[in-house]
Structure formats: structure tokens, C-alpha cells
């Protein structure tokens, strides 16, 4: 069994926390923002849009940190295990039909789904070649 791991994945957890703390420090908490807006009698739509925009961006960052795999295990029997902070997905190499490689991310297309990976994982080309050895029909597409 070959295992590939993104060693600094846990450090990505800090990014959404920093964004949220910086937002609260610069704008204030939502009750503070609402108090300021209504005490002045002016409803500042830009401030609300900015506040909720940062909250949405933070949620997207959290989602990415939780679902992007940090560990891939390639087993000799043709099963591949993708481990993220929120779940583990096991698929067969025969289910994979395409691997797309972009500058920052890669997509593994299988059956009726996709698995997104970060290209910051060590030896990504080695991962793709190991998967291709298990299933030679896989199309590897480099968009970089």
C-alpha cells in the first residue's frame, strides 16, 4: 500500500479562523454592526454586504479545509482511500476514468462523482501514475 499525505493540511484550519477574527476585529460582531447602523439612522448596505460576504468566504474556506483530502492510500487490490477531515471515501481504480490537473487543484473523475485534490500534495504526478498503473484506461489531462 502506498500512502501520500499533505503534511501541512492541518495548518489550513487556521486560515478561516484568521479571516473571521480579522473581520470581527475590523468591523465588529453582527450585533455591533446592526447597532451602529441603526443608531446613526443610516442603513449602510455596503457594510452589511461586506460583513456577510466575508462570512460566506469564511464558510467556503471551512468547507474546502474539511472536504479536500489530505491523505491518499493506494492499495494493491485496486482500492483508493481518500481521507479528509470530515470523511473517508473509498473507490475502485476501475471506476476512475479521468484525472484533470490544473495549476492549484486536480479532479479525479469517477463513476458519477469527482474528488478535488490540492496540487500542493507531495509527488502528485507519482500519485497519478500509480493510479494509472491500476487502471490504464484513465485519461490524464494537464491543464497547466
C-alpha positions in Angstrom: 0.0 0.0 0.0 1.3 3.4 -1.0 0.3 6.4 1.1 0.6 10.1 0.1 0.0 12.8 2.6 -0.4 16.5 2.6 1.7 17.1 5.7 0.6 20.7 6.4 -3.2 20.2 5.8 -4.0 20.8 9.5 -2.4 24.3 9.2 -5.1 25.2 6.7 -7.6 25.2 9.5 -6.1 28.4 10.7 -7.0 30.4 7.5 -10.8 30.6 8.0 -10.2 31.4 11.7 -7.9 34.3 10.8 -10.3 35.6 8.2 -13.2 35.5 10.7 -11.2 37.1 13.5 -9.9 39.8 11.3 -13.4 40.6 10.1 -14.8 40.8 13.6 -11.8 42.9 14.7 -12.2 45.4 11.8 -16.0 45.5 11.5 -17.3 44.1 14.8 -19.7 41.3 15.6 -23.0 41.3 13.8 -25.0 42.8 16.7 -22.3 45.6 16.9 -22.7 46.3 13.2 -26.5 46.4 13.4 -26.4 48.7 16.5 -24.1 51.1 14.7 -26.2 51.1 11.5 -29.5 51.7 13.3 -28.1 54.2 15.9 -27.0 56.5 13.1 -30.3 56.1 11.3 -28.5 55.1 8.2 -28.6 51.6 6.9 -25.3 51.1 5.3 -25.9 48.4 2.7 -22.2 48.2 1.8 -21.2 47.4 5.4 -23.8 44.6 5.6 -22.8 43.2 2.2 -19.1 43.3 3.2 -19.9 41.6 6.5 -21.9 38.8 5.0 -19.5 38.4 2.1 -16.7 37.8 4.5 -18.8 35.3 6.4 -19.7 33.5 3.2 -16.0 33.4 2.2 -15.1 32.0 5.6 -17.7 29.3 5.2 -16.3 28.4 1.8 -12.8 28.2 3.2 -14.0 25.9 6.0 -15.8 23.7 3.5 -12.6 23.3 1.5 -10.5 22.6 4.6 -13.0 19.9 5.7 -13.6 18.1 2.5 -10.3 18.2 0.4 -8.4 15.0 1.1 -5.1 15.3 2.9 -4.2 11.6 2.6 -4.5 9.2 -0.3 -3.9 5.5 0.2 -3.4 3.3 -2.9 -3.9 -0.3 -2.2 -2.6 -3.2 -4.3 -6.1 -4.6 -4.7 -7.1 -1.5 -6.7 -8.9 0.4 -3.9 -8.1 4.0 -3.3 -8.8 5.7 0.0 -9.2 9.5 0.2 -9.2 10.8 3.7 -10.3 14.3 4.6 -11.1 15.9 8.0 -14.8 15.2 7.6 -15.0 11.9 5.8 -13.2 9.0 4.1 -14.1 7.9 0.6 -13.0 4.6 -0.9 -13.3 3.9 -4.6 -12.0 1.4 -7.0 -9.4 2.4 -9.6 -11.6 0.8 -12.3 -14.2 3.5 -11.5 -11.9 6.3 -12.4 -12.0 7.5 -16.0 -10.1 10.8 -15.9 -7.7 12.9 -13.9 -7.5 16.6 -14.6 -4.6 18.5 -13.3 -4.8 22.3 -13.1 -2.3 24.7 -11.5 -3.7 24.6 -7.9 -6.2 21.7 -8.0 -6.8 18.4 -9.5 -10.0 16.5 -10.1 -10.4 12.7 -10.1 -13.5 11.8 -12.1 -15.0 8.5 -11.2 -18.4 6.9 -11.8 -20.8 9.7 -11.1 -18.7 12.0 -9.0 -15.5 14.0 -8.6 -12.8 14.2 -5.9 -11.0 17.5 -5.7 -7.4 17.5 -4.6 -4.8 20.2 -4.0 -1.7 20.1 -6.1 0.3 21.1 -3.0 0.5 17.4 -2.1 3.9 15.9 -2.4 4.6 13.9 -5.6 1.2 14.5 -7.3 2.5 13.2 -10.6 3.5 10.0 -8.8 0.0 9.6 -7.4 -1.5 10.0 -10.9 1.0 7.4 -12.4 0.3 4.9 -9.5 -3.5 5.2 -10.2 -2.9 4.8 -14.0 -0.9 1.6 -13.3 -4.0 0.2 -11.6 -6.3 1.3 -14.5 -4.5 2.0 -17.8 -7.7 3.4 -19.4 -7.6 6.5 -17.3 -7.1 9.7 -19.2 -4.7 12.1 -17.6 -5.2 15.7 -18.7 -2.8 18.5 -17.7 -4.3 22.0 -18.0 -1.2 23.8 -16.6 
